[in-house]
Amino acid sequence: MAGRLLIKVFFVLPFISTGFAQPPRENYSEIYSTDYQRAVQFLVKENRLDSIILYHGLNPREVTAIAFPELIRYNSIQDQIETFALESLYIRYGKNYADFSVGKFQIKPSFAECIEIDFIKSFGYKNLSTEYKIDAIDTVQNPENRLKRLKRIKKEIGMANYLCMFWKVMTEKYPSWKSEEEKIKFFACAYNSGYRKSKKELEPHISKKFFHTGLSITSKKYCYSDISWYYFQHP
């Protein structure tokens, strides 16, 4: 009897240990090393970003977490080369001719245009003007306004403002969440994949590993939302 019992325990225990084992979590501060620390130091150094986010009544760590992977990927020299030739095309003809990532938070003109309009729909022209210093007439499509928009998204203050507008629009659209993790990951996914997509369209992308920092398509890829959540958890 004792012998049979020992045999059962021998076979059952390995099954339990492997069945409930959790995969190890990625340590993104080690994976991205200097790029990760450079991104952290940027946020520490640019402490006025926190002041801007607090001014809008939001949590700086929540708001910056959604765009933190973009800070890891950002390369100032590459950014200047890529955008120099495209800016005049955007100013003259609009986003259908040139739509490109700008600045450390990699904000595209098309994103800025959409978030301005959606913020107005949710909160009105007056709030856009008083909170973000963007007049209603500035959303009209013409070269002068596109030049103004480019100037905004190239500056730290403007970048922070657009992140805040995004956060408020998303919170208005999706007010309830089961956990902070669920919220941060979803907002990060929406920021990276296109926030105008439906929740049903976005949810499958939350765990997808599309993010990489290299120019080569063979670079190892990680999950954008996981990086955002990792940063949020590790002050």
MDAnalysis code that builds the backbone (N, CA, C; Angstrom):
import MDAnalysis as mda
import numpy as np

u = mda.Universe.empty(705, n_residues=235, atom_resindex=np.repeat(np.arange(235), 3), trajectory=True)
u.add_TopologyAttr("name", ["N", "CA", "C"] * 235)
u.add_TopologyAttr("resid", np.arange(1, 236))
u.add_TopologyAttr("resname", ["MET", "ALA", "GLY", "ARG", "LEU", "LEU", "ILE", "LYS", "VAL", "PHE", "PHE", "VAL", "LEU", "PRO", "PHE", "ILE", "SER", "THR", "GLY", "PHE", "ALA", "GLN", "PRO", "PRO", "ARG", "GLU", "ASN", "TYR", "SER", "GLU", "ILE", "TYR", "SER", "THR", "ASP", "TYR", "GLN", "ARG", "ALA", "VAL", "GLN", "PHE", "LEU", "VAL", "LYS", "GLU", "ASN", "ARG", "LEU", "ASP", "SER", "ILE", "ILE", "LEU", "TYR", "HIS", "GLY", "LEU", "ASN", "PRO", "ARG", "GLU", "VAL", "THR", "ALA", "ILE", "ALA", "PHE", "PRO", "GLU", "LEU", "ILE", "ARG", "TYR", "ASN", "SER", "ILE", "GLN", "ASP", "GLN", "ILE", "GLU", "THR", "PHE", "ALA", "LEU", "GLU", "SER", "LEU", "TYR", "ILE", "ARG", "TYR", "GLY", "LYS", "ASN", "TYR", "ALA", "ASP", "PHE", "SER", "VAL", "GLY", "LYS", "PHE", "GLN", "ILE", "LYS", "PRO", "SER", "PHE", "ALA", "GLU", "CYS", "ILE", "GLU", "ILE", "ASP", "PHE", "ILE", "LYS", "SER", "PHE", "GLY", "TYR", "LYS", "ASN", "LEU", "SER", "THR", "GLU", "TYR", "LYS", "ILE", "ASP", "ALA", "ILE", "ASP", "THR", "VAL", "GLN", "ASN", "PRO", "GLU", "ASN", "ARG", "LEU", "LYS", "ARG", "LEU", "LYS", "ARG", "ILE", "LYS", "LYS", "GLU", "ILE", "GLY", "MET", "ALA", "ASN", "TYR", "LEU", "CYS", "MET", "PHE", "TRP", "LYS", "VAL", "MET", "THR", "GLU", "LYS", "TYR", "PRO", "SER", "TRP", "LYS", "SER", "GLU", "GLU", "GLU", "LYS", "ILE", "LYS", "PHE", "PHE", "ALA", "CYS", "ALA", "TYR", "ASN", "SER", "GLY", "TYR", "ARG", "LYS", "SER", "LYS", "LYS", "GLU", "LEU", "GLU", "PRO", "HIS", "ILE", "SER", "LYS", "LYS", "PHE", "PHE", "HIS", "THR", "GLY", "LEU", "SER", "ILE", "THR", "SER", "LYS", "LYS", "TYR", "CYS", "TYR", "SER", "ASP", "ILE", "SER", "TRP", "TYR", "TYR", "PHE", "GLN", "HIS", "PRO"])
u.atoms.positions = np.array([
    [0.837, -1.206, 0.000],
    [0.000, 0.000, 0.000],
    [0.864, 1.246, 0.000],
    [1.879, 1.266, 0.888],
    [2.761, 2.424, 0.948],
    [3.529, 2.575, -0.359],
    [3.911, 1.437, -0.946],
    [4.646, 1.491, -2.206],
    [3.823, 2.112, -3.316],
    [2.554, 1.719, -3.412],
    [1.675, 2.273, -4.448],
    [1.473, 3.763, -4.241],
    [1.364, 4.208, -2.986],
    [1.162, 5.626, -2.668],
    [2.371, 6.453, -3.121],
    [3.573, 5.922, -2.898],
    [4.781, 6.631, -3.290],
    [4.856, 6.797, -4.798],
    [4.421, 5.768, -5.514],
    [4.431, 5.821, -6.977],
    [3.497, 6.918, -7.474],
    [2.322, 7.020, -6.866],
    [1.347, 8.044, -7.261],
    [1.901, 9.439, -7.022],
    [2.514, 9.639, -5.886],
    [3.076, 10.951, -5.571],
    [4.187, 11.301, -6.563],
    [4.979, 10.314, -6.919],
    [6.097, 10.525, -7.831],
    [5.627, 11.057, -9.176],
    [4.484, 10.521, -9.642],
    [3.997, 10.933, -10.952],
    [3.136, 12.192, -10.894],
    [2.467, 12.440, -9.802],
    [1.549, 13.580, -9.707],
    [2.292, 14.883, -9.501],
    [3.312, 14.896, -8.650],
    [3.988, 16.146, -8.313],
    [4.612, 16.847, -9.523],
    [5.321, 16.132, -10.411],
    [5.870, 16.818, -11.580],
    [4.787, 17.459, -12.430],
    [3.639, 16.809, -12.550],
    [2.542, 17.341, -13.337],
    [2.038, 18.653, -12.755],
    [1.945, 18.683, -11.422],
    [1.471, 19.904, -10.768],
    [2.468, 21.028, -10.954],
    [3.754, 20.746, -10.776],
    [4.752, 21.804, -10.842],
    [4.863, 22.393, -12.241],
    [4.748, 21.554, -13.281],
    [4.845, 22.088, -14.631],
    [3.545, 22.699, -15.097],
    [2.434, 22.164, -14.628],
    [1.134, 22.662, -15.066],
    [0.869, 24.084, -14.618],
    [1.391, 24.492, -13.463],
    [1.106, 25.808, -12.914],
    [2.316, 26.743, -12.969],
    [3.389, 26.303, -13.604],
    [4.569, 27.154, -13.683],
    [4.280, 28.379, -14.550],
    [4.703, 29.556, -14.101],
    [4.515, 30.794, -14.838],
    [5.776, 31.107, -15.637],
    [5.630, 31.543, -16.894],
    [6.816, 31.894, -17.672],
    [7.525, 33.098, -17.058],
    [8.840, 33.121, -17.101],
    [9.570, 34.254, -16.506],
    [9.233, 35.551, -17.223],
    [9.124, 36.644, -16.465],
    [8.836, 37.946, -17.052],
    [10.123, 38.556, -17.592],
    [9.979, 39.293, -18.686],
    [11.136, 39.932, -19.286],
    [11.613, 41.103, -18.420],
    [12.921, 41.256, -18.319],
    [13.500, 42.397, -17.624],
    [13.941, 43.401, -18.690],
    [13.061, 44.339, -19.002],
    [13.324, 45.239, -20.117],
    [14.433, 46.244, -19.827],
    [14.686, 46.535, -18.556],
    [15.781, 47.438, -18.224],
    [17.128, 46.797, -18.568],
    [17.182, 45.466, -18.540],
    [18.405, 44.757, -18.935],
    [18.428, 44.514, -20.438],
    [17.293, 44.178, -20.998],
    [17.216, 43.885, -22.429],
    [17.630, 45.103, -23.254],
    [17.114, 46.274, -22.878],
    [17.395, 47.493, -23.637],
    [18.514, 48.329, -23.018],
    [18.962, 47.948, -21.842],
    [20.166, 48.484, -21.217],
    [20.280, 50.004, -21.321],
    [21.270, 50.498, -22.064],
    [21.539, 51.943, -22.119],
    [20.370, 52.717, -22.721],
    [19.674, 52.140, -23.694],
    [18.518, 52.827, -24.298],
    [17.402, 53.006, -23.274],
    [17.228, 51.988, -22.432],
    [16.208, 52.076, -21.381],
    [16.583, 53.162, -20.377],
    [17.828, 53.162, -19.940],
    [18.276, 54.158, -18.960],
    [18.254, 55.569, -19.544],
    [18.554, 55.674, -20.831],
    [18.502, 56.977, -21.494],
    [17.074, 57.509, -21.494],
    [16.120, 56.620, -21.718],
    [14.709, 57.017, -21.707],
    [14.276, 57.460, -20.309],
    [14.711, 56.717, -19.301],
    [14.382, 57.067, -17.914],
    [14.979, 58.426, -17.563],
    [16.224, 58.622, -17.926],
    [16.904, 59.876, -17.598],
    [16.279, 61.072, -18.303],
    [15.776, 60.856, -19.498],
    [15.072, 61.934, -20.199],
    [13.872, 62.398, -19.393],
    [13.091, 61.448, -18.877],
    [11.905, 61.799, -18.099],
    [12.280, 62.447, -16.771],
    [13.393, 62.021, -16.193],
    [13.850, 62.629, -14.943],
    [14.323, 64.055, -15.197],
    [15.094, 64.217, -16.247],
    [15.647, 65.528, -16.576],
    [14.555, 66.507, -16.987],
    [13.631, 66.048, -17.822],
    [12.535, 66.908, -18.291],
    [11.385, 66.852, -17.285],
    [11.653, 67.297, -16.059],
    [10.628, 67.195, -15.017],
    [9.446, 68.134, -15.250],
    [9.601, 69.066, -16.191],
    [8.452, 69.923, -16.495],
    [7.329, 69.134, -17.169],
    [7.691, 67.983, -17.754],
    [6.651, 67.128, -18.328],
    [5.668, 66.693, -17.243],
    [6.206, 66.338, -16.074],
    [5.348, 65.969, -14.946],
    [4.445, 67.129, -14.555],
    [5.002, 68.330, -14.558],
    [4.219, 69.514, -14.187],
    [3.070, 69.737, -15.160],
    [3.334, 69.539, -16.435],
    [2.292, 69.708, -17.452],
    [1.191, 68.676, -17.265],
    [1.587, 67.437, -17.049],
    [0.606, 66.359, -16.884],
    [-0.217, 66.569, -15.613],
    [0.442, 66.982, -14.544],
    [-0.273, 67.277, -13.296],
    [-1.236, 68.454, -13.470],
    [-0.829, 69.431, -14.267],
    [-1.684, 70.583, -14.550],
    [-3.006, 70.142, -15.181],
    [-2.940, 69.107, -15.985],
    [-4.146, 68.587, -16.635],
    [-4.896, 67.580, -15.757],
    [-4.448, 67.437, -14.502],
    [-5.151, 66.580, -13.555],
    [-4.910, 65.102, -13.751],
    [-3.761, 64.741, -14.339],
    [-3.468, 63.343, -14.629],
    [-2.226, 62.880, -13.880],
    [-2.038, 61.559, -13.861],
    [-0.904, 60.936, -13.192],
    [0.272, 60.837, -14.166],
    [1.395, 61.535, -13.894],
    [2.522, 61.531, -14.832],
    [3.038, 60.140, -15.188],
    [3.104, 59.257, -14.210],
    [3.653, 57.934, -14.491],
    [2.730, 57.135, -15.414],
    [1.418, 57.265, -15.228],
    [0.470, 56.596, -16.117],
    [0.615, 57.101, -17.543],
    [0.625, 58.411, -17.678],
    [0.642, 59.021, -19.012],
    [1.946, 58.734, -19.747],
    [3.079, 58.870, -19.070],
    [4.356, 58.632, -19.744],
    [4.597, 57.145, -20.025],
    [3.981, 56.277, -19.232],
    [4.178, 54.829, -19.434],
    [3.706, 54.384, -20.807],
    [2.622, 54.968, -21.288],
    [2.061, 54.506, -22.563],
    [2.981, 54.807, -23.742],
    [3.817, 55.846, -23.595],
    [4.723, 56.211, -24.687],
    [6.176, 55.855, -24.376],
    [6.425, 55.241, -23.228],
    [7.800, 54.953, -22.827],
    [8.562, 54.105, -23.843],
    [7.951, 53.074, -24.448],
    [8.696, 52.302, -25.450],
    [9.208, 53.163, -26.603],
    [8.469, 54.226, -26.938],
    [8.922, 55.106, -28.017],
    [10.200, 55.846, -27.620],
    [10.351, 56.159, -26.342],
    [11.567, 56.804, -25.869],
    [12.763, 55.863, -26.000],
    [12.528, 54.582, -25.790],
    [13.593, 53.587, -25.947],
    [14.039, 53.532, -27.411],
    [13.087, 53.601, -28.298],
    [13.373, 53.422, -29.728],
    [13.937, 54.682, -30.380],
    [13.644, 55.795, -29.783],
    [13.977, 57.066, -30.422],
    [15.478, 57.247, -30.653],
    [15.803, 57.749, -31.826],
    [17.184, 58.081, -32.161],
    [17.174, 59.455, -32.808],
    [17.784, 60.431, -32.144],
    [17.654, 61.816, -32.597],
    [18.221, 62.050, -33.992],
    [19.342, 61.397, -34.318],
    [19.943, 61.602, -35.640],
    [19.044, 61.039, -36.717],
    [18.545, 59.815, -36.495],
    [17.652, 59.185, -37.453],
    [16.390, 60.010, -37.620],
    [15.887, 60.539, -36.513],
    [14.667, 61.333, -36.545],
    [14.842, 62.559, -37.439],
    [15.965, 63.245, -37.318],
    [16.214, 64.440, -38.114],
    [16.305, 64.105, -39.592],
    [16.967, 63.005, -39.911],
    [17.119, 62.614, -41.310],
    [15.765, 62.252, -41.912],
    [14.969, 61.496, -41.186],
    [13.694, 61.021, -41.717],
    [12.685, 62.150, -41.904],
    [12.647, 63.097, -41.002],
    [11.587, 64.097, -41.027],
    [11.925, 65.320, -41.864],
    [13.195, 65.595, -42.084],
    [13.585, 66.825, -42.777],
    [12.896, 66.950, -44.139],
    [12.951, 65.896, -44.934],
    [12.397, 65.942, -46.281],
    [10.874, 65.817, -46.297],
    [10.315, 65.307, -45.212],
    [8.877, 65.050, -45.180],
    [8.061, 66.224, -44.646],
    [8.680, 67.065, -43.855],
    [7.945, 68.156, -43.223],
    [7.303, 69.090, -44.245],
    [8.062, 69.467, -45.270],
    [7.517, 70.386, -46.278],
    [6.362, 69.755, -47.036],
    [6.447, 68.439, -47.256],
    [5.356, 67.736, -47.941],
    [4.085, 67.760, -47.089],
    [4.245, 67.513, -45.789],
    [3.086, 67.528, -44.901],
    [2.483, 68.929, -44.831],
    [3.336, 69.928, -44.645],
    [2.841, 71.304, -44.515],
    [2.069, 71.714, -45.759],
    [2.582, 71.366, -46.909],
    [1.961, 71.808, -48.163],
    [0.746, 70.982, -48.556],
    [0.842, 69.651, -48.383],
    [-0.204, 68.781, -48.932],
    [-1.005, 67.995, -47.895],
    [-0.483, 67.854, -46.679],
    [-1.227, 67.147, -45.650],
    [-0.761, 65.733, -45.392],
    [-1.451, 65.057, -44.477],
    [-1.033, 63.741, -43.990],
    [-1.107, 62.643, -45.046],
    [-1.941, 62.819, -46.083],
    [-2.039, 61.791, -47.116],
    [-0.775, 61.716, -47.964],
    [0.016, 62.772, -47.944],
    [1.258, 62.800, -48.700],
    [2.472, 62.494, -47.828],
    [2.385, 62.871, -46.566],
    [3.510, 62.621, -45.663],
    [2.995, 62.498, -44.240],
    [3.197, 61.317, -43.657],
    [2.790, 61.069, -42.275],
    [3.930, 60.312, -41.605],
    [4.561, 60.909, -40.636],
    [5.820, 60.392, -40.118],
    [5.916, 60.651, -38.621],
    [6.716, 59.862, -37.951],
    [6.878, 59.983, -36.505],
    [7.810, 61.138, -36.166],
    [7.401, 61.931, -35.190],
    [8.159, 63.127, -34.817],
    [8.489, 63.098, -33.330],
    [9.739, 63.439, -32.993],
    [10.121, 63.624, -31.603],
    [10.257, 62.350, -30.798],
    [10.585, 62.533, -29.520],
    [10.880, 61.404, -28.646],
    [9.683, 60.505, -28.377],
    [8.469, 61.067, -28.417],
    [7.278, 60.249, -28.236],
    [6.718, 59.748, -29.568],
    [7.440, 60.048, -30.660],
    [7.103, 59.535, -31.985],
    [5.635, 59.780, -32.360],
    [5.229, 61.036, -32.237],
    [3.856, 61.427, -32.559],
    [3.751, 61.753, -34.043],
    [2.802, 61.149, -34.720],
    [2.587, 61.428, -36.136],
    [1.600, 62.587, -36.294],
    [1.756, 63.385, -37.363],
    [0.790, 64.456, -37.619],
    [-0.648, 63.954, -37.686],
    [-0.848, 62.777, -38.271],
    [-2.207, 62.223, -38.379],
    [-2.795, 61.953, -36.998],
    [-1.957, 61.463, -36.079],
    [-2.406, 61.228, -34.702],
    [-2.797, 62.549, -34.051],
    [-1.955, 63.566, -34.217],
    [-2.231, 64.876, -33.618],
    [-3.536, 65.460, -34.156],
    [-3.734, 65.344, -35.463],
    [-4.968, 65.854, -36.072],
    [-6.195, 65.143, -35.500],
    [-6.121, 63.826, -35.426],
    [-7.263, 63.039, -34.939],
    [-7.568, 63.346, -33.473],
    [-6.531, 63.438, -32.653],
    [-6.759, 63.634, -31.224],
    [-7.311, 65.023, -30.949],
    [-6.930, 66.007, -31.746],
    [-7.512, 67.349, -31.607],
    [-9.022, 67.299, -31.849],
    [-9.406, 66.654, -32.940],
    [-10.833, 66.565, -33.301],
    [-11.607, 65.763, -32.271],
    [-11.051, 64.636, -31.836],
    [-11.757, 63.779, -30.883],
    [-11.847, 64.421, -29.503],
    [-10.830, 65.206, -29.155],
    [-10.894, 65.934, -27.886],
    [-12.028, 66.958, -27.937],
    [-12.160, 67.648, -29.047],
    [-13.242, 68.623, -29.205],
    [-14.606, 67.937, -29.087],
    [-14.741, 66.775, -29.699],
    [-16.009, 66.038, -29.644],
    [-16.377, 65.660, -28.216],
    [-15.378, 65.323, -27.418],
    [-15.631, 64.871, -26.044],
    [-15.712, 66.018, -25.041],
    [-14.904, 67.062, -25.256],
    [-14.773, 68.090, -24.220],
    [-15.046, 69.519, -24.709],
    [-15.186, 69.699, -26.010],
    [-15.563, 71.006, -26.538],
    [-14.392, 71.875, -26.961],
    [-14.684, 72.853, -27.810],
    [-13.663, 73.776, -28.319],
    [-13.014, 74.582, -27.196],
    [-13.835, 75.000, -26.238],
    [-13.330, 75.869, -25.180],
    [-12.230, 75.192, -24.378],
    [-12.425, 73.930, -24.029],
    [-11.409, 73.203, -23.256],
    [-10.118, 73.007, -24.055],
    [-10.252, 72.803, -25.364],
    [-9.057, 72.665, -26.191],
    [-8.251, 73.967, -26.169],
    [-8.959, 75.074, -26.211],
    [-8.307, 76.380, -26.233],
    [-7.707, 76.757, -24.882],
    [-8.488, 76.591, -23.821],
    [-8.018, 77.021, -22.491],
    [-6.972, 76.079, -21.918],
    [-7.135, 74.769, -22.110],
    [-6.195, 73.804, -21.528],
    [-4.930, 73.620, -22.357],
    [-5.075, 73.644, -23.693],
    [-3.954, 73.275, -24.557],
    [-3.511, 74.382, -25.513],
    [-4.169, 75.536, -25.429],
    [-3.798, 76.695, -26.265],
    [-3.883, 76.388, -27.751],
    [-4.855, 75.569, -28.124],
    [-5.111, 75.279, -29.531],
    [-6.506, 75.810, -29.854],
    [-6.576, 76.809, -30.694],
    [-7.863, 77.398, -31.050],
    [-8.598, 76.508, -32.037],
    [-9.907, 76.645, -32.069],
    [-10.722, 75.839, -32.971],
    [-10.283, 76.011, -34.421],
    [-9.932, 77.252, -34.776],
    [-9.523, 77.522, -36.160],
    [-8.218, 76.820, -36.516],
    [-7.430, 76.456, -35.495],
    [-6.156, 75.769, -35.738],
    [-6.346, 74.342, -36.245],
    [-7.542, 73.809, -36.124],
    [-7.799, 72.442, -36.598],
    [-8.206, 72.409, -38.070],
    [-8.447, 73.573, -38.648],
    [-8.788, 73.649, -40.077],
    [-7.573, 73.242, -40.896],
    [-7.808, 72.464, -41.956],
    [-6.710, 71.971, -42.774],
    [-6.201, 73.040, -43.742],
    [-5.018, 73.565, -43.434],
    [-4.323, 74.473, -44.347],
    [-2.841, 74.469, -43.973],
    [-1.961, 74.929, -44.854],
    [-0.511, 74.883, -44.587],
    [-0.102, 75.594, -43.302],
    [-0.721, 76.724, -43.012],
    [-0.358, 77.472, -41.810],
    [-0.621, 76.658, -40.550],
    [-1.772, 76.011, -40.475],
    [-2.117, 75.214, -39.293],
    [-1.279, 73.946, -39.195],
    [-0.943, 73.371, -40.341],
    [-0.093, 72.173, -40.302],
    [1.309, 72.521, -39.814],
    [1.794, 73.703, -40.170],
    [3.085, 74.153, -39.664],
    [3.026, 74.337, -38.143],
    [1.948, 74.939, -37.646],
    [1.772, 75.109, -36.203],
    [1.756, 73.760, -35.490],
    [1.069, 72.810, -36.099],
    [0.962, 71.478, -35.480],
    [2.326, 70.803, -35.404],
    [3.090, 70.899, -36.459],
    [4.429, 70.325, -36.455],
    [5.287, 70.927, -35.357],
    [5.201, 72.222, -35.195],
    [5.975, 72.898, -34.147],
    [5.557, 72.399, -32.768],
    [4.267, 72.150, -32.598],
    [3.786, 71.672, -31.286],
    [4.330, 70.286, -30.971],
    [4.242, 69.366, -31.930],
    [4.632, 67.987, -31.629],
    [6.145, 67.801, -31.582],
    [6.913, 68.814, -32.000],
    [8.369, 68.736, -31.929],
    [8.917, 69.243, -30.594],
    [8.070, 69.884, -29.809],
    [8.500, 70.415, -28.519],
    [7.992, 69.535, -27.385],
    [8.774, 69.475, -26.290],
    [8.397, 68.627, -25.155],
    [7.026, 69.011, -24.588],
    [6.755, 70.305, -24.495],
    [5.463, 70.752, -23.955],
    [4.322, 70.271, -24.840],
    [4.497, 70.440, -26.152],
    [3.464, 69.998, -27.088],
    [3.255, 68.498, -27.041],
    [4.370, 67.742, -26.971],
    [4.264, 66.279, -26.898],
    [3.479, 65.851, -25.665],
    [3.804, 66.474, -24.526],
    [3.107, 66.143, -23.285],
    [1.620, 66.472, -23.387],
    [1.309, 67.592, -24.008],
    [-0.096, 67.980, -24.166],
    [-0.875, 66.973, -25.004],
    [-0.263, 66.503, -26.074],
    [-0.951, 65.525, -26.924],
    [-1.139, 64.190, -26.197],
    [-0.160, 63.801, -25.388],
    [-0.330, 62.588, -24.591],
    [-1.489, 62.742, -23.608],
    [-1.612, 63.933, -23.026],
    [-2.708, 64.188, -22.078],
    [-4.053, 64.181, -22.781],
    [-4.117, 64.784, -23.958],
    [-5.362, 64.755, -24.732],
    [-5.759, 63.319, -25.061],
    [-4.756, 62.543, -25.460],
    [-5.001, 61.130, -25.759],
    [-5.548, 60.404, -24.529],
    [-4.900, 60.606, -23.380],
    [-5.328, 59.926, -22.154],
    [-6.766, 60.289, -21.794],
    [-7.118, 61.567, -21.929],
    [-8.467, 62.007, -21.569],
    [-9.516, 61.464, -22.537],
    [-9.183, 61.448, -23.816],
    [-10.110, 60.895, -24.808],
    [-10.336, 59.406, -24.553],
    [-9.257, 58.681, -24.258],
    [-9.375, 57.254, -23.993],
    [-10.156, 56.988, -22.710],
    [-9.923, 57.795, -21.682],
    [-10.629, 57.609, -20.412],
    [-12.123, 57.903, -20.570],
    [-12.433, 58.889, -21.380],
    [-13.838, 59.200, -21.647],
    [-14.521, 58.046, -22.381],
    [-13.782, 57.423, -23.290],
    [-14.341, 56.328, -24.089],
    [-14.369, 55.008, -23.319],
    [-13.348, 54.792, -22.484],
    [-13.239, 53.546, -21.714],
    [-13.013, 53.889, -20.240],
    [-14.059, 54.209, -19.510],
    [-13.899, 54.699, -18.134],
    [-13.639, 53.635, -17.075],
    [-14.035, 52.394, -17.327],
    [-13.977, 51.362, -16.273],
    [-12.998, 50.253, -16.638],
    [-12.187, 49.887, -15.627],
    [-11.205, 48.824, -15.825],
    [-11.119, 47.953, -14.575],
    [-10.827, 46.673, -14.775],
    [-10.721, 45.747, -13.656],
    [-9.443, 45.983, -12.860],
    [-8.399, 46.434, -13.535],
    [-7.123, 46.638, -12.860],
    [-6.319, 47.721, -13.566],
    [-5.330, 48.233, -12.858],
    [-4.421, 49.224, -13.441],
    [-3.631, 48.616, -14.588],
    [-3.231, 47.378, -14.436],
    [-2.461, 46.698, -15.481],
    [-3.258, 46.612, -16.778],
    [-4.506, 46.211, -16.671],
    [-5.365, 46.089, -17.846],
    [-5.497, 47.434, -18.567],
    [-5.653, 48.485, -17.797],
    [-5.827, 49.837, -18.356],
    [-4.558, 50.321, -19.053],
    [-3.421, 50.239, -18.361],
    [-2.156, 50.708, -18.922],
    [-1.833, 49.960, -20.211],
    [-1.986, 48.657, -20.187],
    [-1.654, 47.854, -21.367],
    [-2.576, 48.169, -22.541],
    [-3.849, 48.374, -22.260],
    [-4.788, 48.682, -23.342],
    [-4.501, 50.060, -23.928],
    [-4.283, 51.051, -23.076],
    [-3.997, 52.407, -23.548],
    [-2.691, 52.432, -24.347],
    [-1.692, 51.690, -23.874],
    [-0.413, 51.625, -24.579],
    [-0.591, 50.994, -25.955],
    [-1.365, 49.936, -26.010],
    [-1.638, 49.268, -27.276],
    [-2.357, 50.216, -28.237],
    [-3.328, 50.954, -27.715],
    [-4.082, 51.900, -28.540],
    [-3.172, 53.012, -29.065],
    [-2.282, 53.483, -28.230],
    [-1.342, 54.533, -28.633],
    [-0.434, 54.034, -29.749],
    [-0.018, 52.795, -29.653],
    [0.919, 52.218, -30.616],
    [0.240, 51.705, -31.885],
    [-0.967, 51.176, -31.748],
    [-1.604, 50.482, -32.873],
    [-2.704, 51.283, -33.573],
    [-3.134, 52.385, -32.954],
    [-4.209, 53.169, -33.550],
    [-5.424, 53.222, -32.653],
    [-5.579, 54.318, -31.917],
    [-6.601, 54.375, -30.872],
    [-8.026, 54.439, -31.404],
    [-8.194, 54.754, -32.680],
    [-9.548, 54.810, -33.241],
    [-10.102, 53.429, -33.598],
    [-9.269, 52.422, -33.485],
    [-9.750, 51.050, -33.666],
    [-10.659, 50.691, -32.503],
    [-11.550, 49.765, -32.721],
    [-12.462, 49.336, -31.657],
    [-11.713, 48.499, -30.630],
    [-12.329, 48.348, -29.461],
    [-11.721, 47.530, -28.413],
    [-11.536, 46.100, -28.897],
    [-12.487, 45.612, -29.666],
    [-12.408, 44.256, -30.203],
    [-11.215, 44.109, -31.146],
    [-10.927, 45.159, -31.899],
    [-9.784, 45.125, -32.817],
    [-8.459, 45.233, -32.076],
    [-8.449, 46.018, -31.003],
    [-7.200, 46.276, -30.289],
    [-6.784, 45.134, -29.366],
    [-7.740, 44.517, -28.712],
    [-7.408, 43.526, -27.677],
    [-6.466, 42.409, -28.153],
    [-6.642, 41.870, -29.366],
    [-5.704, 40.812, -29.803],
    [-4.275, 41.296, -29.954],
    [-4.075, 42.610, -30.098],
    [-2.730, 43.155, -30.309],
    [-1.996, 43.428, -29.001],
    [-2.703, 43.411, -27.878],
    [-2.081, 43.768, -26.603],
    [-0.887, 42.876, -26.277],
    [-1.002, 41.606, -26.565],
    [0.070, 40.660, -26.222],
    [0.993, 40.326, -27.402],
    [0.755, 40.950, -28.553],
    [1.571, 40.646, -29.734],
    [2.966, 41.248, -29.598],
    [3.947, 40.546, -30.115],
    [5.337, 40.994, -30.047],
    [5.752, 41.600, -31.387],
    [5.469, 42.904, -31.521],
    [5.798, 43.632, -32.740],
    [6.919, 44.653, -32.528],
    [7.181, 45.016, -31.273],
    [8.071, 46.133, -30.980],
    [9.537, 45.738, -31.090],
    [10.303, 46.543, -31.822],
    [11.753, 46.356, -31.860],
    [12.408, 47.706, -32.103],
    [13.691, 47.809, -31.778],
    [14.394, 49.079, -31.902],
    [15.331, 49.119, -33.097],
    [15.639, 47.981, -33.668],
    [16.585, 47.939, -34.777],
    [15.953, 48.276, -36.105],
    [16.797, 48.619, -37.079],
    [16.318, 48.893, -38.423],
    [16.050, 47.607, -39.190],
    [16.662, 46.510, -38.758],
    [16.497, 45.238, -39.440],
    [15.191, 44.569, -39.019],
    [14.498, 43.976, -39.970],
    [13.237, 43.287, -39.671],
    [13.496, 41.999, -38.893],
    [14.769, 41.575, -38.851],
    [15.093, 40.347, -38.116],
    [15.383, 40.625, -36.645],
    [15.375, 41.897, -36.217],
    [15.612, 42.223, -34.811],
    [14.572, 41.541, -33.933],
    [15.002, 41.097, -32.771],
    [14.075, 40.426, -31.865],
    [12.983, 41.388, -31.424],
    [11.760, 40.899, -31.394],
    [10.617, 41.751, -31.090],
    [10.033, 41.419, -29.713],
    [9.478, 42.449, -29.081],
    [8.848, 42.292, -27.773],
    [7.478, 42.964, -27.796],
    [6.771, 42.809, -26.707],
    [5.412, 43.337, -26.609],
    [5.441, 44.785, -26.109],
    [4.909, 45.697, -26.904],
    [4.882, 47.117, -26.570],
    [4.179, 47.358, -25.232],
    [3.015, 46.762, -25.062],
    [2.229, 46.963, -23.840],
    [2.942, 46.440, -22.601],
    [3.656, 45.334, -22.747],
    [4.409, 44.781, -21.620],
    [5.529, 45.724, -21.184],
    [6.174, 46.376, -22.151],
    [7.241, 47.325, -21.821],
    [6.661, 48.510, -21.056],
    [5.509, 48.995, -21.493],
    [4.842, 50.108, -20.800],
    [4.511, 49.726, -19.367],
    [3.969, 48.554, -19.187],
    [3.585, 48.097, -17.849],
    [4.818, 47.874, -16.976],
    [5.885, 47.340, -17.559],
    [7.129, 47.130, -16.813],
    [7.648, 48.470, -16.287],
    [7.679, 49.476, -17.140],
    [8.153, 50.795, -16.716],
    [7.258, 51.360, -15.610],
    [5.965, 51.209, -15.746],
    [5.036, 51.728, -14.732],
    [5.298, 51.093, -13.378],
    [5.665, 49.822, -13.382],
    [5.896, 49.097, -12.130],
    [7.270, 49.351, -11.514],
    [8.185, 49.895, -12.286],
    [9.563, 50.056, -11.807],
    [9.977, 51.511, -11.864],
    [9.598, 52.275, -10.836],
    [9.963, 53.708, -10.786],
    [11.471, 53.901, -10.799],
])
